[in-house]
Amino acid sequence: MNDRKGTGMDDRTEGSMKQTGGSMKEGAGKLLGDEKMKREGQTDKAEGKLQNTWGGIKDKAREVTGSDDR
């Protein structure tokens, strides 16, 4: 994983932002009748959800181990 220590961005935040952007892109694709854009938005949403989940797992691991390494 990328080392973002000190940047203020974690996987959960980035994942949520990617999900939101994906939803917007998917909606725009539907509105414009652009299937490629719609599929890209769906893919972005799925990637964001996975990234958010991964961030939650890492947060839980830090909580259990008492570690604060990002």
PyMOL commands that place a pseudoatom at each C-alpha (Angstrom):
pseudoatom trace, name=CA, resn=MET, resi=1, chain=A, elem=C, hetatm=0, pos=[0.000, 0.000, 0.000]
pseudoatom trace, name=CA, resn=ASN, resi=2, chain=A, elem=C, hetatm=0, pos=[1.008, 3.600, -0.456]
pseudoatom trace, name=CA, resn=ASP, resi=3, chain=A, elem=C, hetatm=0, pos=[2.514, 5.390, 2.499]
pseudoatom trace, name=CA, resn=ARG, resi=4, chain=A, elem=C, hetatm=0, pos=[0.301, 8.423, 3.115]
pseudoatom trace, name=CA, resn=LYS, resi=5, chain=A, elem=C, hetatm=0, pos=[1.517, 9.109, 6.639]
pseudoatom trace, name=CA, resn=GLY, resi=6, chain=A, elem=C, hetatm=0, pos=[0.964, 12.734, 7.483]
pseudoatom trace, name=CA, resn=THR, resi=7, chain=A, elem=C, hetatm=0, pos=[-1.197, 13.512, 4.454]
pseudoatom trace, name=CA, resn=GLY, resi=8, chain=A, elem=C, hetatm=0, pos=[-4.497, 13.400, 6.332]
pseudoatom trace, name=CA, resn=MET, resi=9, chain=A, elem=C, hetatm=0, pos=[-5.935, 10.939, 3.805]
pseudoatom trace, name=CA, resn=ASP, resi=10, chain=A, elem=C, hetatm=0, pos=[-6.610, 7.383, 4.793]
pseudoatom trace, name=CA, resn=ASP, resi=11, chain=A, elem=C, hetatm=0, pos=[-8.046, 4.480, 2.839]
pseudoatom trace, name=CA, resn=ARG, resi=12, chain=A, elem=C, hetatm=0, pos=[-11.517, 4.949, 4.263]
pseudoatom trace, name=CA, resn=THR, resi=13, chain=A, elem=C, hetatm=0, pos=[-11.663, 8.618, 3.285]
pseudoatom trace, name=CA, resn=GLU, resi=14, chain=A, elem=C, hetatm=0, pos=[-10.269, 7.988, -0.181]
pseudoatom trace, name=CA, resn=GLY, resi=15, chain=A, elem=C, hetatm=0, pos=[-12.629, 5.052, -0.637]
pseudoatom trace, name=CA, resn=SER, resi=16, chain=A, elem=C, hetatm=0, pos=[-15.649, 7.126, 0.312]
pseudoatom trace, name=CA, resn=MET, resi=17, chain=A, elem=C, hetatm=0, pos=[-14.604, 9.874, -2.071]
pseudoatom trace, name=CA, resn=LYS, resi=18, chain=A, elem=C, hetatm=0, pos=[-14.103, 7.357, -4.876]
pseudoatom trace, name=CA, resn=GLN, resi=19, chain=A, elem=C, hetatm=0, pos=[-17.540, 5.854, -4.208]
pseudoatom trace, name=CA, resn=THR, resi=20, chain=A, elem=C, hetatm=0, pos=[-19.146, 9.302, -4.369]
pseudoatom trace, name=CA, resn=GLY, resi=21, chain=A, elem=C, hetatm=0, pos=[-17.306, 10.182, -7.560]
pseudoatom trace, name=CA, resn=GLY, resi=22, chain=A, elem=C, hetatm=0, pos=[-18.283, 6.844, -9.051]
pseudoatom trace, name=CA, resn=SER, resi=23, chain=A, elem=C, hetatm=0, pos=[-21.939, 7.451, -8.241]
pseudoatom trace, name=CA, resn=MET, resi=24, chain=A, elem=C, hetatm=0, pos=[-21.784, 10.845, -9.915]
pseudoatom trace, name=CA, resn=LYS, resi=25, chain=A, elem=C, hetatm=0, pos=[-20.029, 9.420, -12.971]
pseudoatom trace, name=CA, resn=GLU, resi=26, chain=A, elem=C, hetatm=0, pos=[-22.523, 6.570, -13.200]
pseudoatom trace, name=CA, resn=GLY, resi=27, chain=A, elem=C, hetatm=0, pos=[-25.426, 9.026, -12.961]
pseudoatom trace, name=CA, resn=ALA, resi=28, chain=A, elem=C, hetatm=0, pos=[-23.923, 11.254, -15.634]
pseudoatom trace, name=CA, resn=GLY, resi=29, chain=A, elem=C, hetatm=0, pos=[-23.441, 8.233, -17.878]
pseudoatom trace, name=CA, resn=LYS, resi=30, chain=A, elem=C, hetatm=0, pos=[-27.083, 7.227, -17.417]
pseudoatom trace, name=CA, resn=LEU, resi=31, chain=A, elem=C, hetatm=0, pos=[-28.262, 10.784, -18.049]
pseudoatom trace, name=CA, resn=LEU, resi=32, chain=A, elem=C, hetatm=0, pos=[-26.172, 11.160, -21.185]
pseudoatom trace, name=CA, resn=GLY, resi=33, chain=A, elem=C, hetatm=0, pos=[-26.767, 7.630, -22.434]
pseudoatom trace, name=CA, resn=ASP, resi=34, chain=A, elem=C, hetatm=0, pos=[-23.025, 6.937, -22.257]
pseudoatom trace, name=CA, resn=GLU, resi=35, chain=A, elem=C, hetatm=0, pos=[-22.616, 3.249, -21.368]
pseudoatom trace, name=CA, resn=LYS, resi=36, chain=A, elem=C, hetatm=0, pos=[-18.829, 3.496, -21.039]
pseudoatom trace, name=CA, resn=MET, resi=37, chain=A, elem=C, hetatm=0, pos=[-19.071, 6.341, -18.526]
pseudoatom trace, name=CA, resn=LYS, resi=38, chain=A, elem=C, hetatm=0, pos=[-21.789, 4.482, -16.638]
pseudoatom trace, name=CA, resn=ARG, resi=39, chain=A, elem=C, hetatm=0, pos=[-19.625, 1.331, -16.383]
pseudoatom trace, name=CA, resn=GLU, resi=40, chain=A, elem=C, hetatm=0, pos=[-16.589, 3.368, -15.315]
pseudoatom trace, name=CA, resn=GLY, resi=41, chain=A, elem=C, hetatm=0, pos=[-18.687, 4.920, -12.556]
pseudoatom trace, name=CA, resn=GLN, resi=42, chain=A, elem=C, hetatm=0, pos=[-19.836, 1.494, -11.398]
pseudoatom trace, name=CA, resn=THR, resi=43, chain=A, elem=C, hetatm=0, pos=[-16.216, 0.312, -11.358]
pseudoatom trace, name=CA, resn=ASP, resi=44, chain=A, elem=C, hetatm=0, pos=[-15.109, 3.379, -9.381]
pseudoatom trace, name=CA, resn=LYS, resi=45, chain=A, elem=C, hetatm=0, pos=[-17.886, 2.761, -6.859]
pseudoatom trace, name=CA, resn=ALA, resi=46, chain=A, elem=C, hetatm=0, pos=[-16.817, -0.864, -6.410]
pseudoatom trace, name=CA, resn=GLU, resi=47, chain=A, elem=C, hetatm=0, pos=[-13.146, 0.099, -6.030]
pseudoatom trace, name=CA, resn=GLY, resi=48, chain=A, elem=C, hetatm=0, pos=[-14.087, 2.755, -3.488]
pseudoatom trace, name=CA, resn=LYS, resi=49, chain=A, elem=C, hetatm=0, pos=[-16.123, 0.280, -1.485]
pseudoatom trace, name=CA, resn=LEU, resi=50, chain=A, elem=C, hetatm=0, pos=[-13.206, -2.177, -1.416]
pseudoatom trace, name=CA, resn=GLN, resi=51, chain=A, elem=C, hetatm=0, pos=[-10.766, 0.567, -0.409]
pseudoatom trace, name=CA, resn=ASN, resi=52, chain=A, elem=C, hetatm=0, pos=[-13.113, 1.720, 2.347]
pseudoatom trace, name=CA, resn=THR, resi=53, chain=A, elem=C, hetatm=0, pos=[-13.440, -1.863, 3.609]
pseudoatom trace, name=CA, resn=TRP, resi=54, chain=A, elem=C, hetatm=0, pos=[-9.660, -2.327, 3.528]
pseudoatom trace, name=CA, resn=GLY, resi=55, chain=A, elem=C, hetatm=0, pos=[-9.254, 0.870, 5.559]
pseudoatom trace, name=CA, resn=GLY, resi=56, chain=A, elem=C, hetatm=0, pos=[-11.728, -0.454, 8.127]
pseudoatom trace, name=CA, resn=ILE, resi=57, chain=A, elem=C, hetatm=0, pos=[-9.785, -3.697, 8.409]
pseudoatom trace, name=CA, resn=LYS, resi=58, chain=A, elem=C, hetatm=0, pos=[-6.534, -1.781, 8.910]
pseudoatom trace, name=CA, resn=ASP, resi=59, chain=A, elem=C, hetatm=0, pos=[-8.184, 0.467, 11.513]
pseudoatom trace, name=CA, resn=LYS, resi=60, chain=A, elem=C, hetatm=0, pos=[-9.464, -2.578, 13.397]
pseudoatom trace, name=CA, resn=ALA, resi=61, chain=A, elem=C, hetatm=0, pos=[-6.030, -4.216, 13.253]
pseudoatom trace, name=CA, resn=ARG, resi=62, chain=A, elem=C, hetatm=0, pos=[-4.427, -1.066, 14.678]
pseudoatom trace, name=CA, resn=GLU, resi=63, chain=A, elem=C, hetatm=0, pos=[-7.063, -0.993, 17.419]
pseudoatom trace, name=CA, resn=VAL, resi=64, chain=A, elem=C, hetatm=0, pos=[-6.473, -4.641, 18.346]
pseudoatom trace, name=CA, resn=THR, resi=65, chain=A, elem=C, hetatm=0, pos=[-2.666, -4.411, 18.254]
pseudoatom trace, name=CA, resn=GLY, resi=66, chain=A, elem=C, hetatm=0, pos=[-2.469, -0.971, 19.811]
pseudoatom trace, name=CA, resn=SER, resi=67, chain=A, elem=C, hetatm=0, pos=[-0.375, 0.194, 16.867]
pseudoatom trace, name=CA, resn=ASP, resi=68, chain=A, elem=C, hetatm=0, pos=[-0.784, 3.636, 15.305]
pseudoatom trace, name=CA, resn=ASP, resi=69, chain=A, elem=C, hetatm=0, pos=[1.375, 2.998, 12.222]
pseudoatom trace, name=CA, resn=ARG, resi=70, chain=A, elem=C, hetatm=0, pos=[-0.317, 4.007, 8.999]
for i in range(1, 70): cmd.bond("trace and resi %d" % i, "trace and resi %d" % (i + 1))
show_as sticks, trace
zoom trace
